């Protein structure tokens, strides 16, 4: 069981996932700092100097801090937009790479082309015999 775990843990995709999680956590902290310290104060200034952090609604003993919730929503949208842009960028780079690979067609030896033609001809004849019977 230990050997199976080691082979699983050492595979590239598991290591890539671990790196992605660590980078994602750090990116989340950066975005939260951006929202908390730059974006929300600017939005607060635009709304008449209000601080979203202090927005709350109190009913008897219950306190609903919806300002912090609004900040979390802004965090989410910034992270989602960043991930969307990153994935689109990776997709375009991948498509360019695939186009380059397609452009670099592999030159096939004449013998292999001839063998492929013979194979295709035999397949066609086999189908014709089956349908003709």
N, C-alpha and C positions, 0 to 999 in steps of 0.2 A: 504494500500500500504506500509506503514511503517513497519507493521508486516512481510509482505512478504520479504521486504528488509533485515530486521533483521535476519529472518530465513535463508536467502540466505548467508548473510555475516558471520554468525556464523558457517556455515557448515565447516567441517574440510578441505575440498578440497580448499575452498577459502582462508582459513588461510594458508594452505600449499603453495598455489600459491604466496601469499604475501611474505611469508618467502623466497621462492625460488627467487623471484624478487630481494629482498634486498640482499640476499647472492650472486646472480648473478651479481648485480651491483658492490658489493665489490670485487668479483673475477675478474671482468673486469678491475677494477682499479689496482689490483695486477698484472695482466698479462700485462697491458699497461706499468706499471712501470718496470716490468721485461724486456720487449722488449725495451723500450726507454733507460733504464739505464744500462742494462747488455748485452743483446743479440746483439742489433744493434751496439754498440761500438765495440764489439768483431768482428762482421762481417765487420765493417768499417776498423778495424786494419788488418784483413785478406785481404782486398781489397786495401791495401796500405795507410792506415790512413785516408780514406775518411769518412766524416760524412754524413750519409743518410739524416739527418735533413736539411742539407744545399743544397741538390741536387735540382736543378730547371732548367727550360728552359725558357728563356725570348725571346719573339718576340714582338718588339715594346713596347707597354704598358702592354701587357698580360704576366703574370708570371704563369708558370705551375710548382707547387711544387710537383714533383713526388716522392721525397724522403720521404715526410710525408705519401704519399699514400702507398709506399712500406712498411713503418712501420705499417700502418693499416692492410695491407695484412698479415704481419707476426703475428700481434695481432690476427687476425681472425683465422689463422691456429693453433695457440697455443690454443686458446679457444676451437675451434672445436675438436682438438685432446684430450684436457682435458675432454670435455664433452663426447666424444666417449669412452674414457677409463673408465670414471665414470659410464656410462650406462652399459658397458660390465661388470664391476665389480658388479653393482647392479643386472644385469641379472644372473650372475653366483651364487650370493648369494641367489637369489630368487629360482633358480633351485635347489640348495642344500636344501633349506627349503622345497620345494615341494616334493623332494625325501624323506626327513625325514617324511613328513606327509604320503606319500604313504606307507613307511615302517611300520608306526604305524597303521596298519589296525585295523579298529574297529571290535571288536568281536560281531557278530550278534547272537542274541538269537535263539535257535532251532525253536521256534514257528514262528518267523519272516521268517526264511528260508523256513519253510514248507508252510507258507502263500504265499510267493513269488513263490514257485514251483507250487502251486495250481493256482495262477493267470496266470502264464505262460502257464500252461496246458489248462486253459479255453480260453485264447487268441488263442492258436493253434487250439483248437477244433472249435472255432468260425470262424476262417479263413477257415478251411477245409470245414465247412458247407456252407459258402458263395461261395466258389469256386466249390463245388460239386453240388450246386443247378442249 
